[in-house]
């Protein structure tokens, strides 16, 4: 019997994608922000972008090998802007603002159709709802949920930037269970990637894992072990409510 349902954010509750337009907008905005803080950028847009891209590569190699998420101060001071001659003491107070900007500018974000209707259905079943998200900013997910008008549905929001732990590591899934006072076998997790969402929730012992296909699915799941392909793979998020209703009806009938 499923009593708690946790969701991934980017790619699941919201569509998320990157293109040349959003990449350029993020770099230009970053240059403007740094200049406004008093840090002069003495290089071309192209050279600056190359440095930032390399910084993300450095951070990604560490992050993906350890399932550890650093705080925005560490990400931007120790990885992304590491090779720039900026005073750390002067840069640190601005790192969360930079991180927040990057999350909402580098990525296009849009709430998936029928999310609210699906959440209403789950809430009508008496289920507890939560979010587990990998993010490099402290507050962006909270702000986005509020802007989408769905923050009130979730009794818990567990973020990698706050816990310091990332999916697919099981620790962040366990933290969510503890905060929601939920048993893993009575919990479902919905995410768009097998490599982060499904593998992590399965290893944490969640009773049900559902994959919703997104623009990121194919990119993130190259070479994934077929044994982790979940029993349910959907395109319309409203199907989550129907699946969980049927799973619970089957469980109730078996008692």
KEMAR-322186 format. One record per residue (C-alpha): residue number from 0; residue in three letters; z, x, y. Coordinates in Angstrom, 1 decimal. Layout:
// KEMAR-322186
<r NUM "ALA" <Z X Y>>
...
//
This chain:
// KEMAR-322186
<r 0 "UNK" <0.0 0.0 0.0>>
<r 1 "UNK" <-1.1 1.5 3.4>>
<r 2 "UNK" <1.5 1.0 6.1>>
<r 3 "UNK" <0.5 3.7 8.6>>
<r 4 "UNK" <-2.9 4.7 9.9>>
<r 5 "UNK" <-3.6 7.8 11.8>>
<r 6 "UNK" <-6.9 8.7 13.6>>
<r 7 "UNK" <-8.7 11.8 14.8>>
<r 8 "UNK" <-9.8 11.6 18.5>>
<r 9 "UNK" <-13.0 13.4 19.2>>
<r 10 "UNK" <-15.8 12.2 17.0>>
<r 11 "UNK" <-13.7 9.3 15.6>>
<r 12 "UNK" <-12.1 7.1 18.2>>
<r 13 "UNK" <-14.6 8.5 20.7>>
<r 14 "UNK" <-18.1 9.8 20.4>>
<r 15 "UNK" <-18.2 13.4 21.6>>
<r 16 "UNK" <-21.2 15.8 22.0>>
<r 17 "UNK" <-22.3 18.9 23.9>>
<r 18 "UNK" <-25.7 19.5 25.5>>
<r 19 "UNK" <-27.2 21.9 28.0>>
<r 20 "UNK" <-26.3 19.6 30.9>>
<r 21 "UNK" <-22.6 19.4 29.9>>
<r 22 "UNK" <-22.5 23.2 29.2>>
<r 23 "UNK" <-23.8 24.0 32.6>>
<r 24 "UNK" <-21.6 21.5 34.3>>
<r 25 "UNK" <-18.5 23.1 32.7>>
<r 26 "UNK" <-19.5 26.6 33.7>>
<r 27 "UNK" <-20.3 25.6 37.3>>
<r 28 "UNK" <-17.0 23.7 37.6>>
<r 29 "UNK" <-15.1 26.6 36.2>>
<r 30 "UNK" <-16.6 29.0 38.7>>
<r 31 "UNK" <-15.8 26.6 41.5>>
<r 32 "UNK" <-12.2 26.2 40.3>>
<r 33 "UNK" <-11.6 30.0 40.0>>
<r 34 "UNK" <-13.0 30.6 43.5>>
<r 35 "UNK" <-10.7 27.8 44.9>>
<r 36 "UNK" <-7.7 29.6 43.3>>
<r 37 "UNK" <-8.7 32.9 45.1>>
<r 38 "UNK" <-10.5 34.6 42.2>>
<r 39 "UNK" <-13.9 35.9 43.3>>
<r 40 "UNK" <-16.7 35.7 40.7>>
<r 41 "UNK" <-18.8 38.7 41.4>>
<r 42 "UNK" <-21.6 38.0 38.8>>
<r 43 "UNK" <-24.5 35.7 38.2>>
<r 44 "UNK" <-24.2 32.3 36.5>>
<r 45 "UNK" <-25.9 33.7 33.4>>
<r 46 "UNK" <-23.6 36.7 33.1>>
<r 47 "UNK" <-20.5 34.6 33.7>>
<r 48 "UNK" <-21.6 32.1 31.1>>
<r 49 "UNK" <-22.1 34.9 28.6>>
<r 50 "UNK" <-18.6 36.2 29.2>>
<r 51 "UNK" <-17.1 32.7 28.8>>
<r 52 "UNK" <-19.1 32.1 25.6>>
<r 53 "UNK" <-17.8 35.4 24.1>>
<r 54 "UNK" <-14.3 34.4 25.1>>
<r 55 "UNK" <-14.6 31.2 23.1>>
<r 56 "UNK" <-16.0 33.2 20.2>>
<r 57 "UNK" <-12.9 35.4 20.3>>
<r 58 "UNK" <-10.5 32.5 20.4>>
<r 59 "UNK" <-12.4 30.6 17.7>>
<r 60 "UNK" <-12.2 33.6 15.2>>
<r 61 "UNK" <-8.4 33.7 15.7>>
<r 62 "UNK" <-7.9 29.9 15.7>>
<r 63 "UNK" <-10.1 29.1 12.7>>
<r 64 "UNK" <-8.6 31.9 10.6>>
<r 65 "UNK" <-5.0 30.9 11.2>>
<r 66 "UNK" <-5.0 27.1 11.9>>
<r 67 "UNK" <-2.9 28.0 14.9>>
<r 68 "UNK" <-3.6 26.4 18.4>>
<r 69 "UNK" <-2.5 28.5 21.3>>
<r 70 "UNK" <-1.2 27.0 24.6>>
<r 71 "UNK" <-3.7 26.7 27.5>>
<r 72 "UNK" <-2.1 29.7 29.2>>
<r 73 "UNK" <-2.7 31.9 26.1>>
<r 74 "UNK" <-6.2 30.5 25.5>>
<r 75 "UNK" <-7.5 31.2 29.0>>
<r 76 "UNK" <-5.5 34.3 29.9>>
<r 77 "UNK" <-5.7 36.1 26.5>>
<r 78 "UNK" <-9.1 35.0 25.2>>
<r 79 "UNK" <-11.5 33.2 27.5>>
<r 80 "UNK" <-10.8 35.1 30.8>>
<r 81 "UNK" <-9.5 38.2 29.1>>
<r 82 "UNK" <-12.1 40.6 30.5>>
<r 83 "UNK" <-11.8 39.4 34.1>>
<r 84 "UNK" <-9.6 41.3 36.6>>
<r 85 "UNK" <-7.5 38.3 37.4>>
<r 86 "UNK" <-3.8 38.5 38.0>>
<r 87 "UNK" <-2.1 36.7 35.0>>
<r 88 "UNK" <0.8 35.6 37.2>>
<r 89 "UNK" <-1.7 33.9 39.6>>
<r 90 "UNK" <-3.9 32.5 36.8>>
<r 91 "UNK" <-1.2 31.0 34.6>>
<r 92 "UNK" <-0.3 28.0 36.9>>
<r 93 "UNK" <-3.9 26.8 36.8>>
<r 94 "UNK" <-4.6 27.1 33.0>>
<r 95 "UNK" <-3.8 23.5 32.1>>
<r 96 "UNK" <-5.9 22.2 34.9>>
<r 97 "UNK" <-8.8 24.4 33.7>>
<r 98 "UNK" <-8.2 23.3 30.1>>
<r 99 "UNK" <-8.3 19.7 31.0>>
<r 100 "UNK" <-11.5 20.1 33.1>>
<r 101 "UNK" <-13.1 21.9 30.2>>
<r 102 "UNK" <-12.3 19.2 27.7>>
<r 103 "UNK" <-13.8 16.4 29.8>>
<r 104 "UNK" <-16.7 18.3 31.3>>
<r 105 "UNK" <-18.0 20.6 28.5>>
<r 106 "UNK" <-18.0 17.6 26.2>>
<r 107 "UNK" <-19.6 14.2 26.8>>
<r 108 "UNK" <-17.0 11.6 25.7>>
<r 109 "UNK" <-17.4 7.8 25.1>>
<r 110 "UNK" <-15.2 5.3 23.3>>
<r 111 "UNK" <-16.9 4.1 20.1>>
<r 112 "UNK" <-18.0 0.5 20.0>>
<r 113 "UNK" <-15.5 -2.0 18.5>>
<r 114 "UNK" <-12.5 0.4 18.6>>
<r 115 "UNK" <-10.3 -2.1 20.3>>
<r 116 "UNK" <-11.3 -4.9 17.9>>
<r 117 "UNK" <-10.5 -2.6 14.9>>
<r 118 "UNK" <-7.1 -1.6 16.4>>
<r 119 "UNK" <-6.3 -5.3 17.0>>
<r 120 "UNK" <-7.0 -6.0 13.4>>
<r 121 "UNK" <-4.8 -3.2 12.1>>
<r 122 "UNK" <-2.0 -4.2 14.4>>
<r 123 "UNK" <-2.3 -7.8 13.2>>
<r 124 "UNK" <-1.6 -6.5 9.7>>
<r 125 "UNK" <1.7 -5.0 10.9>>
<r 126 "UNK" <0.5 -1.4 10.5>>
<r 127 "UNK" <1.8 1.6 12.5>>
<r 128 "UNK" <-0.9 3.5 14.3>>
<r 129 "UNK" <-1.1 7.1 15.4>>
<r 130 "UNK" <-3.4 9.9 16.5>>
<r 131 "UNK" <-3.7 13.5 15.2>>
<r 132 "UNK" <-6.1 15.6 17.2>>
<r 133 "UNK" <-7.1 19.2 17.6>>
<r 134 "UNK" <-7.4 19.9 21.4>>
<r 135 "UNK" <-7.1 22.9 23.7>>
<r 136 "UNK" <-5.4 21.0 26.5>>
<r 137 "UNK" <-1.9 19.5 26.7>>
<r 138 "UNK" <-2.6 16.2 28.4>>
<r 139 "UNK" <-6.3 15.3 28.1>>
<r 140 "UNK" <-6.0 13.2 24.9>>
<r 141 "UNK" <-3.2 11.2 26.4>>
<r 142 "UNK" <-5.2 10.6 29.6>>
<r 143 "UNK" <-8.4 9.7 27.7>>
<r 144 "UNK" <-6.5 7.1 25.5>>
<r 145 "UNK" <-5.1 5.6 28.7>>
<r 146 "UNK" <-8.5 5.5 30.4>>
<r 147 "UNK" <-10.0 3.9 27.4>>
<r 148 "UNK" <-7.3 1.2 27.5>>
<r 149 "UNK" <-6.0 1.9 24.0>>
<r 150 "UNK" <-2.9 4.1 24.5>>
<r 151 "UNK" <-0.6 1.2 23.9>>
<r 152 "UNK" <-1.8 0.9 20.3>>
<r 153 "UNK" <-0.4 4.2 19.1>>
<r 154 "UNK" <3.3 4.8 18.5>>
<r 155 "UNK" <2.6 8.6 18.1>>
<r 156 "UNK" <0.1 11.1 19.3>>
<r 157 "UNK" <0.3 14.5 17.6>>
<r 158 "UNK" <-1.7 17.3 19.2>>
<r 159 "UNK" <-2.5 20.8 18.1>>
<r 160 "UNK" <-1.9 22.1 21.7>>
<r 161 "UNK" <1.6 20.7 21.6>>
<r 162 "UNK" <2.6 21.5 18.0>>
<r 163 "UNK" <0.7 24.9 17.8>>
<r 164 "UNK" <-0.8 23.8 14.5>>
<r 165 "UNK" <-4.4 22.7 13.8>>
<r 166 "UNK" <-6.2 20.7 11.3>>
<r 167 "UNK" <-7.1 21.3 8.5>>
<r 168 "UNK" <-3.7 22.9 8.1>>
<r 169 "UNK" <-1.2 20.4 6.5>>
<r 170 "UNK" <1.6 21.1 9.0>>
<r 171 "UNK" <0.1 19.0 11.8>>
<r 172 "UNK" <-0.4 16.1 9.4>>
<r 173 "UNK" <3.2 16.4 8.2>>
<r 174 "UNK" <4.5 16.5 11.8>>
<r 175 "UNK" <2.7 13.2 12.4>>
<r 176 "UNK" <4.3 11.7 9.3>>
<r 177 "UNK" <7.8 12.7 10.4>>
<r 178 "UNK" <7.3 11.4 13.9>>
<r 179 "UNK" <6.0 8.1 12.7>>
<r 180 "UNK" <8.6 7.9 9.9>>
<r 181 "UNK" <5.8 7.3 7.4>>
<r 182 "UNK" <5.4 8.2 3.8>>
<r 183 "UNK" <2.2 10.2 3.0>>
<r 184 "UNK" <1.2 8.0 0.1>>
<r 185 "UNK" <1.5 5.0 2.4>>
<r 186 "UNK" <-0.7 6.5 5.1>>
<r 187 "UNK" <-4.4 6.6 5.8>>
<r 188 "UNK" <-6.3 9.1 7.9>>
<r 189 "UNK" <-9.6 8.5 9.6>>
<r 190 "UNK" <-11.7 11.4 10.8>>
<r 191 "UNK" <-15.3 12.5 11.3>>
<r 192 "UNK" <-15.2 15.9 9.5>>
<r 193 "UNK" <-14.4 16.7 5.9>>
<r 194 "UNK" <-13.7 20.3 6.8>>
<r 195 "UNK" <-10.8 19.5 9.2>>
<r 196 "UNK" <-9.9 15.8 8.8>>
<r 197 "UNK" <-10.4 14.9 5.2>>
<r 198 "UNK" <-9.4 18.2 3.6>>
<r 199 "UNK" <-6.3 18.3 5.7>>
<r 200 "UNK" <-5.2 14.7 5.0>>
<r 201 "UNK" <-5.9 15.0 1.3>>
<r 202 "UNK" <-3.9 18.2 1.0>>
<r 203 "UNK" <-1.0 16.6 2.9>>
<r 204 "UNK" <-1.0 13.8 0.3>>
<r 205 "UNK" <-2.2 10.9 2.4>>
<r 206 "UNK" <-2.9 7.9 0.3>>
<r 207 "UNK" <-6.3 7.1 1.8>>
<r 208 "UNK" <-8.8 9.3 3.7>>
<r 209 "UNK" <-11.9 7.7 5.4>>
<r 210 "UNK" <-14.7 9.6 7.0>>
<r 211 "UNK" <-16.6 8.2 9.9>>
<r 212 "UNK" <-19.9 9.9 10.6>>
<r 213 "UNK" <-20.4 11.4 14.0>>
<r 214 "UNK" <-22.7 13.8 16.0>>
<r 215 "UNK" <-20.4 16.7 14.8>>
<r 216 "UNK" <-20.2 15.8 11.1>>
<r 217 "UNK" <-23.2 17.8 9.9>>
<r 218 "UNK" <-22.4 20.8 12.1>>
<r 219 "UNK" <-18.8 21.1 11.0>>
<r 220 "UNK" <-19.2 20.3 7.3>>
<r 221 "UNK" <-21.9 22.8 6.3>>
<r 222 "UNK" <-21.0 24.2 2.9>>
<r 223 "UNK" <-17.9 22.0 2.4>>
<r 224 "UNK" <-16.6 21.6 -1.2>>
<r 225 "UNK" <-18.0 18.4 -2.7>>
<r 226 "UNK" <-14.7 17.6 -4.3>>
<r 227 "UNK" <-13.4 16.7 -0.9>>
<r 228 "UNK" <-16.0 14.0 -0.2>>
<r 229 "UNK" <-13.8 10.9 0.4>>
<r 230 "UNK" <-14.3 7.6 -1.3>>
<r 231 "UNK" <-15.2 5.9 2.0>>
<r 232 "UNK" <-17.9 7.2 4.4>>
<r 233 "UNK" <-18.7 4.8 7.3>>
<r 234 "UNK" <-20.7 4.6 10.5>>
<r 235 "UNK" <-19.0 1.6 12.2>>
<r 236 "UNK" <-15.3 2.1 13.0>>
<r 237 "UNK" <-14.6 -1.6 12.6>>
<r 238 "UNK" <-15.1 -1.0 8.9>>
<r 239 "UNK" <-11.7 0.8 8.8>>
<r 240 "UNK" <-9.9 -2.5 9.2>>
<r 241 "UNK" <-11.9 -4.1 6.4>>
<r 242 "UNK" <-11.3 -1.2 4.0>>
<r 243 "UNK" <-7.6 -1.1 4.6>>
<r 244 "UNK" <-7.3 -4.8 4.2>>
<r 245 "UNK" <-9.0 -4.7 0.8>>
<r 246 "UNK" <-7.0 -1.6 -0.3>>
<r 247 "UNK" <-3.8 -3.4 0.5>>
<r 248 "UNK" <-4.9 -6.7 -1.1>>
<r 249 "UNK" <-5.7 -4.8 -4.3>>
<r 250 "UNK" <-2.4 -3.1 -4.2>>
<r 251 "UNK" <-0.5 -6.3 -3.6>>
<r 252 "UNK" <-2.3 -8.0 -6.5>>
<r 253 "UNK" <-1.4 -5.2 -8.9>>
<r 254 "UNK" <2.3 -5.7 -8.3>>
//
